[in-house]
Amino acid sequence: TPHDALFDIAFDGSHGLAVGGGGTVLESTDGGLSWTAGARPDTELALLGVAFQGQRRFLVSQSGKMFRYESGRWVEFDSGTDARLFQVALGGNGLVVAVGGFGAILVSRDDGRTWSSPEFDWMEILDDYVEPHLYAVDVTGDRITVAGEFGLILQSPDRGATWSVVRRGVESIFDFTIDTKGEGLAVGQDGLVLGTSDGGRSWTKHAEPGETNLLGIWRSGSRAFAAGIRGAYASHDGGKTWKPVTRSDIETGWYQAVASSVARDKPMLVGHRGRILEMDE
């Protein structure tokens, strides 16, 4: 229904998928200008993440549920965890990576048929007996980057075989993006903005645009757009400086994820009440 919150959005060319509460799946074939109800998985749980390349499509959800698209329908498979899964990313040669609550990292190298999870000594990494929630993941070539609570960023250069900690901090990181040139931005708690120019191996802190908890980030060249809880910001210098955006219901609602189709190259937001906004920033 129009009231189901949307938690993620992704595009492959002009084809888009948006997912959200109660197993909602919306589909667009015109770069996001119009949306229709798509095939739904057999669940009433919220779908929190989506990634796809053509017919190669994956969903992640609450309670560790994962779904793969097969012959026009979504098929559930055993992820090996009951932790809430927040995001999923695809790489080449069958690589799929999902991340979630309590340190969950799930890696498949055969398009989801089998999965493995790296083991971390969180006490050694964080100097505390906690298992951090991991909110975001990116796959570029063989490199996997994961980010989450405590400003934590982990990387694997070899498809998940080995891992290293590249950053620790205070504020949680909720989303990030890294392009094929290795340039990227990360956003998070209390207006946190980080930048990288080396594929995420090192990060520098940018000026905070405000105190908004930023949940989603989009970048195209020097343009960037960050959205979150009761606030959104636009940048025209690669994320170094930001200006607040006050249109629509941005100052009173929340928007979880930002993406764009290649053809339109404009940030498209999804969030509360099933809203989908395309911004002209």
C-alpha positions in Angstrom: 0.0 0.0 0.0 1.1 3.6 -0.3 1.7 3.6 3.5 4.4 0.9 3.5 7.8 2.4 4.3 10.5 1.9 1.6 14.0 1.0 2.8 16.1 0.6 -0.3 16.3 1.4 -4.0 18.6 0.2 -6.8 18.9 0.7 -10.5 20.4 -1.3 -13.4 20.3 1.0 -16.4 16.7 2.3 -16.5 15.4 -0.6 -14.6 14.7 0.1 -10.9 13.6 -1.9 -7.8 12.4 -0.4 -4.5 11.6 -2.6 -1.4 10.1 -2.0 2.0 7.6 -2.9 4.6 5.4 -6.1 4.5 7.4 -7.6 1.6 6.8 -4.7 -0.7 8.6 -4.8 -4.1 8.1 -2.0 -6.6 9.5 -2.0 -10.1 10.3 0.7 -12.7 11.3 0.4 -16.3 11.6 4.1 -17.1 14.4 5.3 -14.8 12.1 5.7 -11.8 9.5 8.0 -13.3 6.7 5.5 -12.7 6.4 2.4 -10.5 4.2 -0.7 -10.4 3.9 -3.6 -7.9 6.5 -6.2 -8.7 6.7 -9.9 -7.8 6.7 -10.3 -4.0 8.5 -12.9 -1.9 6.5 -15.0 0.4 7.0 -12.9 3.5 5.2 -10.2 5.5 8.5 -9.0 7.0 10.2 -5.8 5.9 12.6 -6.0 3.0 15.6 -3.9 3.9 18.0 -4.3 1.0 18.0 -5.0 -2.7 20.7 -5.5 -5.3 20.4 -6.6 -8.9 22.1 -6.9 -12.3 19.6 -7.9 -14.9 17.8 -11.1 -13.8 20.4 -11.6 -11.0 18.5 -10.2 -8.1 18.8 -10.6 -4.3 16.7 -9.3 -1.3 17.6 -9.2 2.4 15.2 -8.9 5.2 14.5 -9.2 8.9 15.3 -12.4 10.8 18.1 -13.3 8.4 15.8 -14.0 5.5 17.3 -13.8 2.0 15.6 -14.2 -1.4 17.0 -14.9 -4.9 15.0 -14.3 -8.1 14.5 -17.4 -10.1 12.3 -17.8 -13.2 10.1 -14.8 -12.4 9.6 -15.4 -8.6 11.5 -14.9 -5.4 12.9 -18.0 -3.7 13.9 -18.0 -0.1 17.1 -19.8 0.9 18.9 -20.4 4.2 21.3 -17.6 5.1 22.7 -19.4 8.2 21.8 -16.5 10.5 18.7 -15.0 12.2 20.2 -11.6 12.4 18.5 -8.7 10.7 20.2 -8.1 7.3 20.4 -4.5 6.2 22.1 -4.4 2.8 23.3 -6.7 0.0 25.8 -6.1 -2.8 26.8 -8.0 -6.0 30.2 -8.6 -7.6 31.5 -10.6 -10.5 31.9 -14.3 -10.8 29.0 -15.2 -8.5 30.1 -12.9 -5.6 27.3 -11.8 -3.2 27.8 -10.1 0.1 25.2 -9.3 2.8 25.6 -7.5 6.1 23.5 -7.1 9.2 23.1 -7.0 12.9 25.5 -8.3 15.5 28.5 -8.4 13.1 26.8 -10.5 10.4 28.8 -10.7 7.2 27.7 -13.3 4.7 29.7 -14.1 1.6 28.7 -16.3 -1.3 31.0 -17.0 -4.3 28.4 -19.1 -6.2 25.4 -16.7 -6.5 23.9 -17.6 -3.1 24.0 -21.4 -3.3 26.5 -21.6 -0.4 27.6 -19.0 2.2 30.4 -18.4 4.6 31.0 -15.9 7.4 34.4 -14.5 8.4 35.2 -14.7 12.1 36.3 -11.5 13.9 37.7 -10.9 17.4 35.5 -7.9 18.2 37.1 -7.4 21.6 40.4 -6.9 19.9 38.9 -4.6 17.3 36.6 -2.5 19.4 38.1 -3.1 22.9 34.6 -4.0 24.1 32.4 -7.1 24.3 30.0 -6.0 21.6 29.1 -7.3 18.1 28.6 -4.2 16.0 25.7 -3.8 13.6 27.0 -3.5 10.0 24.8 -1.4 7.9 26.4 -1.0 4.4 28.4 -3.0 1.9 30.1 -2.4 -1.4 31.7 -4.7 -3.9 34.1 -3.4 -6.5 36.1 -6.0 -8.4 37.5 -8.4 -5.8 37.4 -5.7 -3.0 34.6 -5.9 -0.4 34.0 -2.9 1.9 31.8 -3.0 4.9 30.8 -0.2 7.4 28.7 0.1 10.5 28.6 1.0 14.2 31.5 2.7 16.0 32.6 4.3 12.7 33.9 0.9 11.7 35.1 0.2 8.2 36.4 -3.3 7.2 37.9 -4.3 3.9 38.7 -7.5 2.1 40.9 -7.3 -1.1 40.3 -10.9 -2.1 36.6 -11.7 -2.2 36.3 -12.2 1.5 39.3 -14.5 2.1 41.1 -12.0 4.3 40.0 -8.9 6.2 41.5 -5.8 7.8 40.2 -2.9 9.8 40.7 0.4 7.9 38.9 2.7 10.3 37.4 3.0 13.8 35.6 6.0 15.1 32.6 7.0 17.3 29.6 7.8 15.1 27.9 5.0 13.2 28.2 4.8 9.5 24.9 4.1 7.8 25.8 4.2 4.1 28.6 4.8 1.7 29.4 4.8 -2.0 32.7 4.2 -3.8 33.0 4.6 -7.6 35.3 2.7 -10.0 37.9 5.4 -9.7 38.1 4.7 -5.9 36.4 8.0 -4.9 33.6 7.9 -2.5 31.6 9.3 0.4 30.3 7.8 3.7 27.5 9.3 5.9 26.2 8.5 9.3 25.2 9.5 12.8 25.0 13.2 13.8 25.8 14.5 10.3 28.9 12.4 9.8 30.5 12.8 6.4 33.7 11.0 5.3 35.5 11.0 2.0 37.9 8.6 0.3 40.0 8.8 -2.9 41.8 5.4 -2.7 38.9 2.9 -2.8 38.1 3.1 0.9 41.6 2.2 2.2 41.7 5.6 4.0 39.0 8.1 4.9 39.0 11.8 5.9 36.4 13.7 7.8 34.5 16.4 6.0 32.6 19.3 7.5 29.3 18.1 9.0 26.3 19.6 7.2 24.1 19.4 10.3 23.1 17.2 13.1 20.8 15.0 11.0 21.4 11.3 11.2 22.2 10.6 7.5 21.0 7.2 6.3 21.7 7.3 2.5 24.3 8.8 0.2 24.4 9.3 -3.6 27.3 10.7 -5.7 27.7 11.5 -9.4 30.9 13.3 -10.3 31.1 16.4 -8.1 27.4 16.2 -7.2 26.3 14.5 -4.0 23.1 14.1 -2.1 22.6 12.8 1.5 19.3 12.1 3.1 18.2 10.9 6.5 15.9 11.7 9.5 14.2 15.0 9.1 16.9 16.4 6.8 18.7 16.2 3.5 21.7 18.0 2.0 23.1 18.6 -1.5 26.7 19.2 -2.5 28.3 20.4 -5.7 32.0 19.9 -4.7 32.2 16.2 -4.1 30.9 16.4 -0.5 33.2 19.0 1.0 30.5 21.5 1.5 26.7 21.0 1.8 23.5 23.0 1.6 20.2 22.0 3.2 17.3 20.9 1.0 13.9 21.9 2.4 11.4 20.8 -0.2 8.5 18.4 0.1 8.4 16.7 3.5 12.1 16.2 3.9 12.2 18.3 7.1 9.4 16.3 8.8 9.9 12.7 7.5 12.8 10.3 6.9 14.4 9.0 3.8 16.5 5.8 4.0 18.2 5.3 0.7 19.3 7.3 -2.4 20.1 6.0 -5.9 19.6 7.0 -9.6 19.2 5.6 -13.0 22.1 6.2 -15.4 19.8 7.9 -17.9 18.3 10.4 -15.5 21.3 10.9 -13.2 19.2 12.5 -10.5 19.1 11.4 -6.9 15.9 9.4 -6.1 14.9 9.0 -2.4 12.8 6.3 -0.7 11.5 6.4 2.8 8.5 6.9 5.1 4.9 6.4 3.9 6.1 4.7 0.7 7.3 8.1 -0.7 9.6 8.2 -3.7 11.1 11.6 -4.5 13.3 12.6 -7.4 15.4 15.6 -6.6 16.7 18.3 -9.1 19.8 19.1 -7.0 
